[in-house]
């Protein structure tokens, strides 16, 4: 059951991050889920440095916020590689 929640929350986190980074038109549902789940891993690594913790396998607002921040970081890195700048 945790994986289903992780996919749903990852999709929402990826979608929100794509809206913030102005990449929503170029991404589909599958990429939103992938960006959200990978962003959650990145966000948790960054959050652990500050002593915070959140998981998307059990829904919580903290986990969602950490996943969105991680997804934004991931999309910023992708923008740097593809275009040479962060939007």
MARLOLO-915119 format. One record per atom (N, C-alpha, C, O, CB): residue number from 0; atom name; x, y, z. Coordinates in steps of 0.1 Angstrom, whole numbers, m for minus. Glycine has a CB too. Example, Ala and Ser with C-alpha at 12.3 -4.5 7.8 and 13.67 -1.06 7.14 Angstrom:
% MARLOLO-915119
<node resi="0" name="N" u="132" v="m57" w="78"/>
<node resi="0" name="CA" u="123" v="m45" w="78"/>
<node resi="0" name="C" u="132" v="m33" w="78"/>
<node resi="0" name="O" u="142" v="m33" w="85"/>
<node resi="0" name="CB" u="113" v="m45" w="90"/>
<node resi="1" name="N" u="128" v="m22" w="71"/>
<node resi="1" name="CA" u="137" v="m11" w="71"/>
<node resi="1" name="C" u="129" v="0" w="79"/>
<node resi="1" name="O" u="134" v="11" w="80"/>
<node resi="1" name="CB" u="141" v="m6" w="57"/>
END
This chain:
% MARLOLO-915119
<node resi="0" name="N" u="8" v="m12" w="0"/>
<node resi="0" name="CA" u="0" v="0" w="0"/>
<node resi="0" name="C" u="9" v="13" w="0"/>
<node resi="0" name="O" u="5" v="23" w="m6"/>
<node resi="0" name="CB" u="m9" v="0" w="12"/>
<node resi="1" name="N" u="20" v="12" w="6"/>
<node resi="1" name="CA" u="29" v="23" w="7"/>
<node resi="1" name="C" u="34" v="28" w="m7"/>
<node resi="1" name="O" u="36" v="40" w="m9"/>
<node resi="1" name="CB" u="41" v="20" w="16"/>
<node resi="2" name="N" u="36" v="18" w="m16"/>
<node resi="2" name="CA" u="41" v="22" w="m29"/>
<node resi="2" name="C" u="30" v="29" w="m37"/>
<node resi="2" name="O" u="33" v="38" w="m45"/>
<node resi="2" name="CB" u="45" v="10" w="m37"/>
<node resi="3" name="N" u="18" v="26" w="m35"/>
<node resi="3" name="CA" u="7" v="32" w="m42"/>
<node resi="3" name="C" u="6" v="47" w="m38"/>
<node resi="3" name="O" u="4" v="56" w="m46"/>
<node resi="3" name="CB" u="m7" v="25" w="m40"/>
<node resi="4" name="N" u="7" v="49" w="m25"/>
<node resi="4" name="CA" u="6" v="62" w="m19"/>
<node resi="4" name="C" u="18" v="70" w="m24"/>
<node resi="4" name="O" u="17" v="82" w="m27"/>
<node resi="4" name="CB" u="6" v="62" w="m4"/>
<node resi="5" name="N" u="30" v="64" w="m25"/>
<node resi="5" name="CA" u="42" v="71" w="m29"/>
<node resi="5" name="C" u="41" v="75" w="m44"/>
<node resi="5" name="O" u="45" v="86" w="m48"/>
<node resi="5" name="CB" u="54" v="61" w="m28"/>
<node resi="6" name="N" u="34" v="67" w="m52"/>
<node resi="6" name="CA" u="32" v="70" w="m66"/>
<node resi="6" name="C" u="23" v="82" w="m67"/>
<node resi="6" name="O" u="25" v="91" w="m75"/>
<node resi="6" name="CB" u="27" v="58" w="m74"/>
<node resi="7" name="N" u="12" v="82" w="m60"/>
<node resi="7" name="CA" u="2" v="93" w="m60"/>
<node resi="7" name="C" u="8" v="106" w="m55"/>
<node resi="7" name="O" u="7" v="116" w="m62"/>
<node resi="7" name="CB" u="m11" v="89" w="m52"/>
<node resi="8" name="N" u="14" v="105" w="m44"/>
<node resi="8" name="CA" u="20" v="117" w="m38"/>
<node resi="8" name="C" u="32" v="122" w="m47"/>
<node resi="8" name="O" u="34" v="134" w="m48"/>
<node resi="8" name="CB" u="25" v="115" w="m23"/>
<node resi="9" name="N" u="40" v="113" w="m52"/>
<node resi="9" name="CA" u="50" v="117" w="m61"/>
<node resi="9" name="C" u="45" v="123" w="m74"/>
<node resi="9" name="O" u="51" v="133" w="m79"/>
<node resi="9" name="CB" u="58" v="104" w="m66"/>
<node resi="10" name="N" u="34" v="119" w="m79"/>
<node resi="10" name="CA" u="28" v="125" w="m91"/>
<node resi="10" name="C" u="23" v="139" w="m87"/>
<node resi="10" name="O" u="25" v="149" w="m95"/>
<node resi="10" name="CB" u="16" v="117" w="m95"/>
<node resi="11" name="N" u="17" v="141" w="m76"/>
<node resi="11" name="CA" u="13" v="155" w="m72"/>
<node resi="11" name="C" u="25" v="164" w="m70"/>
<node resi="11" name="O" u="25" v="175" w="m74"/>
<node resi="11" name="CB" u="4" v="154" w="m59"/>
<node resi="12" name="N" u="35" v="158" w="m63"/>
<node resi="12" name="CA" u="47" v="166" w="m61"/>
<node resi="12" name="C" u="54" v="170" w="m74"/>
<node resi="12" name="O" u="59" v="181" w="m75"/>
<node resi="12" name="CB" u="57" v="159" w="m52"/>
<node resi="13" name="N" u="55" v="161" w="m83"/>
<node resi="13" name="CA" u="61" v="164" w="m96"/>
<node resi="13" name="C" u="53" v="174" w="m104"/>
<node resi="13" name="O" u="59" v="183" w="m110"/>
<node resi="13" name="CB" u="62" v="151" w="m104"/>
<node resi="14" name="N" u="40" v="173" w="m103"/>
<node resi="14" name="CA" u="31" v="182" w="m110"/>
<node resi="14" name="C" u="33" v="196" w="m104"/>
<node resi="14" name="O" u="34" v="206" w="m112"/>
<node resi="14" name="CB" u="16" v="178" w="m109"/>
<node resi="15" name="N" u="33" v="198" w="m91"/>
<node resi="15" name="CA" u="35" v="211" w="m84"/>
<node resi="15" name="C" u="48" v="217" w="m88"/>
<node resi="15" name="O" u="49" v="229" w="m90"/>
<node resi="15" name="CB" u="33" v="209" w="m69"/>
<node resi="16" name="N" u="59" v="208" w="m88"/>
<node resi="16" name="CA" u="72" v="213" w="m91"/>
<node resi="16" name="C" u="73" v="218" w="m105"/>
<node resi="16" name="O" u="79" v="228" w="m108"/>
<node resi="16" name="CB" u="83" v="202" w="m88"/>
<node resi="17" name="N" u="66" v="210" w="m114"/>
<node resi="17" name="CA" u="66" v="214" w="m129"/>
<node resi="17" name="C" u="59" v="228" w="m131"/>
<node resi="17" name="O" u="62" v="235" w="m139"/>
<node resi="17" name="CB" u="60" v="204" w="m137"/>
<node resi="18" name="N" u="49" v="230" w="m123"/>
<node resi="18" name="CA" u="42" v="243" w="m123"/>
<node resi="18" name="C" u="51" v="254" w="m118"/>
<node resi="18" name="O" u="52" v="265" w="m125"/>
<node resi="18" name="CB" u="29" v="243" w="m115"/>
<node resi="19" name="N" u="58" v="252" w="m107"/>
<node resi="19" name="CA" u="67" v="262" w="m102"/>
<node resi="19" name="C" u="78" v="265" w="m111"/>
<node resi="19" name="O" u="82" v="277" w="m113"/>
<node resi="19" name="CB" u="72" v="257" w="m88"/>
<node resi="20" name="N" u="84" v="255" w="m118"/>
<node resi="20" name="CA" u="95" v="256" w="m127"/>
<node resi="20" name="C" u="91" v="259" w="m141"/>
<node resi="20" name="O" u="100" v="260" w="m150"/>
<node resi="20" name="CB" u="104" v="244" w="m126"/>
<node resi="21" name="N" u="78" v="261" w="m143"/>
<node resi="21" name="CA" u="73" v="265" w="m157"/>
<node resi="21" name="C" u="76" v="254" w="m167"/>
<node resi="21" name="O" u="80" v="258" w="m178"/>
<node resi="21" name="CB" u="78" v="278" w="m161"/>
<node resi="22" name="N" u="75" v="241" w="m164"/>
<node resi="22" name="CA" u="78" v="230" w="m173"/>
<node resi="22" name="C" u="65" v="222" w="m175"/>
<node resi="22" name="O" u="67" v="211" w="m180"/>
<node resi="22" name="CB" u="90" v="222" w="m168"/>
<node resi="23" name="N" u="54" v="226" w="m171"/>
<node resi="23" name="CA" u="42" v="218" w="m171"/>
<node resi="23" name="C" u="38" v="214" w="m185"/>
<node resi="23" name="O" u="33" v="202" w="m187"/>
<node resi="23" name="CB" u="31" v="225" w="m164"/>
<node resi="24" name="N" u="40" v="222" w="m195"/>
<node resi="24" name="CA" u="36" v="219" w="m208"/>
<node resi="24" name="C" u="44" v="208" w="m214"/>
<node resi="24" name="O" u="40" v="201" w="m223"/>
<node resi="24" name="CB" u="36" v="232" w="m217"/>
<node resi="25" name="N" u="57" v="207" w="m210"/>
<node resi="25" name="CA" u="66" v="197" w="m216"/>
<node resi="25" name="C" u="66" v="184" w="m209"/>
<node resi="25" name="O" u="73" v="175" w="m213"/>
<node resi="25" name="CB" u="80" v="203" w="m217"/>
<node resi="26" name="N" u="58" v="182" w="m198"/>
<node resi="26" name="CA" u="59" v="170" w="m190"/>
<node resi="26" name="C" u="45" v="163" w="m190"/>
<node resi="26" name="O" u="35" v="170" w="m190"/>
<node resi="26" name="CB" u="64" v="173" w="m176"/>
<node resi="27" name="N" u="45" v="150" w="m191"/>
<node resi="27" name="CA" u="32" v="143" w="m190"/>
<node resi="27" name="C" u="31" v="137" w="m176"/>
<node resi="27" name="O" u="39" v="140" w="m167"/>
<node resi="27" name="CB" u="32" v="132" w="m200"/>
<node resi="28" name="N" u="21" v="129" w="m174"/>
<node resi="28" name="CA" u="18" v="123" w="m161"/>
<node resi="28" name="C" u="29" v="114" w="m156"/>
<node resi="28" name="O" u="33" v="114" w="m145"/>
<node resi="28" name="CB" u="5" v="115" w="m161"/>
<node resi="29" name="N" u="34" v="106" w="m165"/>
<node resi="29" name="CA" u="45" v="97" w="m162"/>
<node resi="29" name="C" u="57" v="104" w="m157"/>
<node resi="29" name="O" u="63" v="100" w="m147"/>
<node resi="29" name="CB" u="49" v="88" w="m174"/>
<node resi="30" name="N" u="61" v="115" w="m164"/>
<node resi="30" name="CA" u="73" v="122" w="m160"/>
<node resi="30" name="C" u="70" v="130" w="m147"/>
<node resi="30" name="O" u="80" v="131" w="m139"/>
<node resi="30" name="CB" u="77" v="132" w="m171"/>
<node resi="31" name="N" u="58" v="134" w="m144"/>
<node resi="31" name="CA" u="55" v="140" w="m132"/>
<node resi="31" name="C" u="57" v="131" w="m120"/>
<node resi="31" name="O" u="62" v="134" w="m110"/>
<node resi="31" name="CB" u="40" v="146" w="m132"/>
<node resi="32" name="N" u="52" v="118" w="m122"/>
<node resi="32" name="CA" u="54" v="108" w="m112"/>
<node resi="32" name="C" u="69" v="105" w="m109"/>
<node resi="32" name="O" u="74" v="105" w="m98"/>
<node resi="32" name="CB" u="47" v="95" w="m115"/>
<node resi="33" name="N" u="76" v="103" w="m120"/>
<node resi="33" name="CA" u="91" v="100" w="m119"/>
<node resi="33" name="C" u="98" v="112" w="m112"/>
<node resi="33" name="O" u="106" v="110" w="m103"/>
<node resi="33" name="CB" u="97" v="98" w="m133"/>
<node resi="34" name="N" u="95" v="124" w="m116"/>
<node resi="34" name="CA" u="102" v="136" w="m110"/>
<node resi="34" name="C" u="98" v="137" w="m96"/>
<node resi="34" name="O" u="107" v="140" w="m87"/>
<node resi="34" name="CB" u="98" v="149" w="m118"/>
<node resi="35" name="N" u="86" v="134" w="m92"/>
<node resi="35" name="CA" u="81" v="135" w="m79"/>
<node resi="35" name="C" u="87" v="125" w="m70"/>
<node resi="35" name="O" u="91" v="128" w="m58"/>
<node resi="35" name="CB" u="66" v="134" w="m78"/>
<node resi="36" name="N" u="88" v="113" w="m74"/>
<node resi="36" name="CA" u="94" v="102" w="m66"/>
<node resi="36" name="C" u="109" v="104" w="m65"/>
<node resi="36" name="O" u="115" v="103" w="m53"/>
<node resi="36" name="CB" u="91" v="88" w="m72"/>
<node resi="37" name="N" u="116" v="107" w="m75"/>
<node resi="37" name="CA" u="131" v="110" w="m75"/>
<node resi="37" name="C" u="133" v="122" w="m67"/>
<node resi="37" name="O" u="143" v="123" w="m59"/>
<node resi="37" name="CB" u="137" v="111" w="m89"/>
<node resi="38" name="N" u="125" v="132" w="m68"/>
<node resi="38" name="CA" u="126" v="145" w="m61"/>
<node resi="38" name="C" u="124" v="142" w="m46"/>
<node resi="38" name="O" u="130" v="149" w="m38"/>
<node resi="38" name="CB" u="116" v="155" w="m66"/>
<node resi="39" name="N" u="115" v="133" w="m42"/>
<node resi="39" name="CA" u="113" v="129" w="m28"/>
<node resi="39" name="C" u="126" v="124" w="m22"/>
<node resi="39" name="O" u="130" v="127" w="m11"/>
<node resi="39" name="CB" u="102" v="119" w="m27"/>
<node resi="40" name="N" u="133" v="116" w="m30"/>
<node resi="40" name="CA" u="146" v="110" w="m25"/>
<node resi="40" name="C" u="156" v="121" w="m23"/>
<node resi="40" name="O" u="163" v="122" w="m13"/>
<node resi="40" name="CB" u="151" v="99" w="m35"/>
<node resi="41" name="N" u="157" v="130" w="m33"/>
<node resi="41" name="CA" u="166" v="142" w="m32"/>
<node resi="41" name="C" u="162" v="151" w="m20"/>
<node resi="41" name="O" u="171" v="155" w="m13"/>
<node resi="41" name="CB" u="166" v="150" w="m45"/>
<node resi="42" name="N" u="149" v="153" w="m19"/>
<node resi="42" name="CA" u="144" v="162" w="m8"/>
<node resi="42" name="C" u="147" v="156" w="6"/>
<node resi="42" name="O" u="150" v="163" w="15"/>
<node resi="42" name="CB" u="129" v="164" w="m10"/>
<node resi="43" name="N" u="146" v="143" w="7"/>
<node resi="43" name="CA" u="148" v="136" w="20"/>
<node resi="43" name="C" u="163" v="137" w="23"/>
<node resi="43" name="O" u="167" v="138" w="35"/>
<node resi="43" name="CB" u="144" v="122" w="20"/>
<node resi="44" name="N" u="172" v="136" w="13"/>
<node resi="44" name="CA" u="186" v="137" w="16"/>
<node resi="44" name="C" u="190" v="151" w="21"/>
<node resi="44" name="O" u="197" v="153" w="30"/>
<node resi="44" name="CB" u="194" v="134" w="3"/>
<node resi="45" name="N" u="184" v="161" w="14"/>
<node resi="45" name="CA" u="186" v="175" w="18"/>
<node resi="45" name="C" u="180" v="178" w="32"/>
<node resi="45" name="O" u="186" v="184" w="41"/>
<node resi="45" name="CB" u="180" v="185" w="8"/>
<node resi="46" name="N" u="168" v="173" w="34"/>
<node resi="46" name="CA" u="161" v="175" w="47"/>
<node resi="46" name="C" u="168" v="168" w="59"/>
<node resi="46" name="O" u="168" v="174" w="70"/>
<node resi="46" name="CB" u="146" v="170" w="46"/>
<node resi="47" name="N" u="174" v="157" w="57"/>
<node resi="47" name="CA" u="181" v="150" w="67"/>
<node resi="47" name="C" u="193" v="158" w="72"/>
<node resi="47" name="O" u="197" v="157" w="84"/>
<node resi="47" name="CB" u="185" v="136" w="63"/>
<node resi="48" name="N" u="198" v="167" w="63"/>
<node resi="48" name="CA" u="210" v="175" w="67"/>
<node resi="48" name="C" u="205" v="186" w="78"/>
<node resi="48" name="O" u="213" v="191" w="85"/>
<node resi="48" name="CB" u="216" v="182" w="55"/>
<node resi="49" name="N" u="192" v="189" w="77"/>
<node resi="49" name="CA" u="187" v="199" w="87"/>
<node resi="49" name="C" u="179" v="193" w="98"/>
<node resi="49" name="O" u="174" v="199" w="107"/>
<node resi="49" name="CB" u="177" v="208" w="79"/>
<node resi="50" name="N" u="179" v="179" w="99"/>
<node resi="50" name="CA" u="173" v="172" w="109"/>
<node resi="50" name="C" u="158" v="170" w="107"/>
<node resi="50" name="O" u="151" v="166" w="117"/>
<node resi="50" name="CB" u="175" v="180" w="122"/>
<node resi="51" name="N" u="153" v="172" w="95"/>
<node resi="51" name="CA" u="139" v="170" w="92"/>
<node resi="51" name="C" u="137" v="156" w="86"/>
<node resi="51" name="O" u="147" v="151" w="80"/>
<node resi="51" name="CB" u="133" v="181" w="83"/>
<node resi="52" name="N" u="126" v="151" w="86"/>
<node resi="52" name="CA" u="123" v="138" w="80"/>
<node resi="52" name="C" u="109" v="138" w="75"/>
<node resi="52" name="O" u="100" v="143" w="81"/>
<node resi="52" name="CB" u="126" v="126" w="89"/>
<node resi="53" name="N" u="107" v="132" w="64"/>
<node resi="53" name="CA" u="93" v="130" w="58"/>
<node resi="53" name="C" u="93" v="119" w="48"/>
<node resi="53" name="O" u="103" v="117" w="41"/>
<node resi="53" name="CB" u="88" v="143" w="52"/>
<node resi="54" name="N" u="83" v="112" w="47"/>
<node resi="54" name="CA" u="82" v="100" w="38"/>
<node resi="54" name="C" u="69" v="102" w="29"/>
<node resi="54" name="O" u="59" v="107" w="34"/>
<node resi="54" name="CB" u="82" v="87" w="45"/>
<node resi="55" name="N" u="70" v="98" w="17"/>
<node resi="55" name="CA" u="58" v="98" w="9"/>
<node resi="55" name="C" u="51" v="85" w="9"/>
<node resi="55" name="O" u="40" v="83" w="2"/>
<node resi="55" name="CB" u="61" v="103" w="m6"/>
<node resi="56" name="N" u="57" v="75" w="16"/>
<node resi="56" name="CA" u="50" v="62" w="17"/>
<node resi="56" name="C" u="38" v="62" w="26"/>
<node resi="56" name="O" u="29" v="54" w="25"/>
<node resi="56" name="CB" u="60" v="51" w="20"/>
<node resi="57" name="N" u="39" v="72" w="36"/>
<node resi="57" name="CA" u="27" v="74" w="45"/>
<node resi="57" name="C" u="25" v="89" w="43"/>
<node resi="57" name="O" u="33" v="97" w="46"/>
<node resi="57" name="CB" u="31" v="71" w="60"/>
<node resi="58" name="N" u="13" v="93" w="38"/>
<node resi="58" name="CA" u="10" v="106" w="35"/>
<node resi="58" name="C" u="11" v="116" w="47"/>
<node resi="58" name="O" u="6" v="113" w="58"/>
<node resi="58" name="CB" u="m4" v="108" w="29"/>
<node resi="59" name="N" u="19" v="126" w="45"/>
<node resi="59" name="CA" u="19" v="137" w="55"/>
<node resi="59" name="C" u="23" v="150" w="47"/>
<node resi="59" name="O" u="28" v="150" w="36"/>
<node resi="59" name="CB" u="30" v="134" w="66"/>
<node resi="60" name="N" u="19" v="161" w="53"/>
<node resi="60" name="CA" u="21" v="174" w="46"/>
<node resi="60" name="C" u="36" v="176" w="46"/>
<node resi="60" name="O" u="41" v="182" w="36"/>
<node resi="60" name="CB" u="14" v="186" w="54"/>
<node resi="61" name="N" u="44" v="173" w="56"/>
<node resi="61" name="CA" u="58" v="174" w="56"/>
<node resi="61" name="C" u="65" v="166" w="45"/>
<node resi="61" name="O" u="73" v="172" w="38"/>
<node resi="61" name="CB" u="64" v="170" w="70"/>
<node resi="62" name="N" u="60" v="154" w="43"/>
<node resi="62" name="CA" u="66" v="146" w="33"/>
<node resi="62" name="C" u="63" v="151" w="19"/>
<node resi="62" name="O" u="71" v="151" w="10"/>
<node resi="62" name="CB" u="60" v="132" w="33"/>
<node resi="63" name="N" u="51" v="157" w="17"/>
<node resi="63" name="CA" u="47" v="163" w="4"/>
<node resi="63" name="C" u="56" v="175" w="1"/>
<node resi="63" name="O" u="61" v="177" w="m10"/>
<node resi="63" name="CB" u="32" v="167" w="4"/>
<node resi="64" name="N" u="58" v="184" w="11"/>
<node resi="64" name="CA" u="66" v="196" w="10"/>
<node resi="64" name="C" u="80" v="192" w="7"/>
<node resi="64" name="O" u="86" v="198" w="m2"/>
<node resi="64" name="CB" u="65" v="205" w="22"/>
<node resi="65" name="N" u="86" v="182" w="14"/>
<node resi="65" name="CA" u="99" v="178" w="11"/>
<node resi="65" name="C" u="100" v="172" w="m3"/>
<node resi="65" name="O" u="110" v="175" w="m10"/>
<node resi="65" name="CB" u="104" v="167" w="21"/>
<node resi="66" name="N" u="90" v="165" w="m8"/>
<node resi="66" name="CA" u="91" v="159" w="m21"/>
<node resi="66" name="C" u="90" v="170" w="m32"/>
<node resi="66" name="O" u="97" v="170" w="m42"/>
<node resi="66" name="CB" u="79" v="150" w="m23"/>
<node resi="67" name="N" u="82" v="180" w="m29"/>
<node resi="67" name="CA" u="81" v="191" w="m39"/>
<node resi="67" name="C" u="94" v="199" w="m40"/>
<node resi="67" name="O" u="98" v="203" w="m51"/>
<node resi="67" name="CB" u="69" v="201" w="m35"/>
<node resi="68" name="N" u="100" v="202" w="m28"/>
<node resi="68" name="CA" u="113" v="209" w="m28"/>
<node resi="68" name="C" u="123" v="201" w="m35"/>
<node resi="68" name="O" u="131" v="206" w="m43"/>
<node resi="68" name="CB" u="117" v="212" w="m14"/>
<node resi="69" name="N" u="124" v="188" w="m33"/>
<node resi="69" name="CA" u="133" v="179" w="m40"/>
<node resi="69" name="C" u="131" v="179" w="m55"/>
<node resi="69" name="O" u="140" v="179" w="m63"/>
<node resi="69" name="CB" u="133" v="165" w="m34"/>
<node resi="70" name="N" u="118" v="178" w="m59"/>
<node resi="70" name="CA" u="115" v="178" w="m73"/>
<node resi="70" name="C" u="119" v="192" w="m80"/>
<node resi="70" name="O" u="123" v="192" w="m91"/>
<node resi="70" name="CB" u="100" v="176" w="m75"/>
<node resi="71" name="N" u="117" v="203" w="m73"/>
<node resi="71" name="CA" u="121" v="216" w="m78"/>
<node resi="71" name="C" u="137" v="216" w="m80"/>
<node resi="71" name="O" u="142" v="221" w="m90"/>
<node resi="71" name="CB" u="117" v="227" w="m68"/>
<node resi="72" name="N" u="144" v="210" w="m70"/>
<node resi="72" name="CA" u="158" v="209" w="m71"/>
<node resi="72" name="C" u="162" v="201" w="m84"/>
<node resi="72" name="O" u="171" v="205" w="m91"/>
<node resi="72" name="CB" u="165" v="203" w="m59"/>
<node resi="73" name="N" u="155" v="190" w="m85"/>
<node resi="73" name="CA" u="158" v="181" w="m97"/>
<node resi="73" name="C" u="155" v="188" w="m110"/>
<node resi="73" name="O" u="163" v="187" w="m119"/>
<node resi="73" name="CB" u="149" v="168" w="m96"/>
<node resi="74" name="N" u="144" v="195" w="m111"/>
<node resi="74" name="CA" u="141" v="202" w="m123"/>
<node resi="74" name="C" u="150" v="214" w="m126"/>
<node resi="74" name="O" u="153" v="217" w="m137"/>
<node resi="74" name="CB" u="126" v="208" w="m123"/>
<node resi="75" name="N" u="155" v="220" w="m115"/>
<node resi="75" name="CA" u="165" v="231" w="m117"/>
<node resi="75" name="C" u="178" v="225" w="m123"/>
<node resi="75" name="O" u="184" v="231" w="m131"/>
<node resi="75" name="CB" u="168" v="238" w="m103"/>
<node resi="76" name="N" u="182" v="213" w="m118"/>
<node resi="76" name="CA" u="194" v="207" w="m123"/>
<node resi="76" name="C" u="192" v="203" w="m138"/>
<node resi="76" name="O" u="201" v="205" w="m146"/>
<node resi="76" name="CB" u="198" v="194" w="m115"/>
<node resi="77" name="N" u="180" v="198" w="m141"/>
<node resi="77" name="CA" u="177" v="194" w="m155"/>
<node resi="77" name="C" u="177" v="207" w="m164"/>
<node resi="77" name="O" u="182" v="206" w="m175"/>
<node resi="77" name="CB" u="163" v="187" w="m156"/>
<node resi="78" name="N" u="172" v="218" w="m159"/>
<node resi="78" name="CA" u="172" v="230" w="m167"/>
<node resi="78" name="C" u="186" v="235" w="m169"/>
<node resi="78" name="O" u="190" v="240" w="m180"/>
<node resi="78" name="CB" u="164" v="241" w="m159"/>
<node resi="79" name="N" u="195" v="233" w="m159"/>
<node resi="79" name="CA" u="209" v="237" w="m161"/>
<node resi="79" name="C" u="216" v="229" w="m172"/>
<node resi="79" name="O" u="223" v="234" w="m180"/>
<node resi="79" name="CB" u="217" v="236" w="m148"/>
<node resi="80" name="N" u="213" v="216" w="m172"/>
<node resi="80" name="CA" u="219" v="207" w="m182"/>
<node resi="80" name="C" u="213" v="210" w="m195"/>
<node resi="80" name="O" u="221" v="210" w="m205"/>
<node resi="80" name="CB" u="217" v="192" w="m178"/>
<node resi="81" name="N" u="200" v="211" w="m197"/>
<node resi="81" name="CA" u="194" v="213" w="m210"/>
<node resi="81" name="C" u="196" v="227" w="m216"/>
<node resi="81" name="O" u="199" v="228" w="m228"/>
<node resi="81" name="CB" u="180" v="210" w="m209"/>
<node resi="82" name="N" u="195" v="237" w="m208"/>
<node resi="82" name="CA" u="195" v="251" w="m213"/>
<node resi="82" name="C" u="206" v="259" w="m208"/>
<node resi="82" name="O" u="208" v="270" w="m213"/>
<node resi="82" name="CB" u="182" v="257" w="m210"/>
<node resi="83" name="N" u="214" v="255" w="m199"/>
<node resi="83" name="CA" u="225" v="262" w="m193"/>
<node resi="83" name="C" u="221" v="273" w="m184"/>
<node resi="83" name="O" u="229" v="282" w="m180"/>
<node resi="83" name="CB" u="232" v="269" w="m204"/>
<node resi="84" name="N" u="208" v="273" w="m179"/>
<node resi="84" name="CA" u="203" v="283" w="m169"/>
<node resi="84" name="C" u="191" v="277" w="m162"/>
<node resi="84" name="O" u="184" v="268" w="m166"/>
<node resi="84" name="CB" u="200" v="296" w="m176"/>
<node resi="85" name="N" u="189" v="283" w="m150"/>
<node resi="85" name="CA" u="177" v="279" w="m142"/>
<node resi="85" name="C" u="167" v="290" w="m145"/>
<node resi="85" name="O" u="170" v="302" w="m145"/>
<node resi="85" name="CB" u="181" v="279" w="m126"/>
<node resi="86" name="N" u="155" v="286" w="m147"/>
<node resi="86" name="CA" u="144" v="295" w="m151"/>
<node resi="86" name="C" u="140" v="303" w="m139"/>
<node resi="86" name="O" u="131" v="312" w="m139"/>
<node resi="86" name="CB" u="132" v="288" w="m156"/>
END
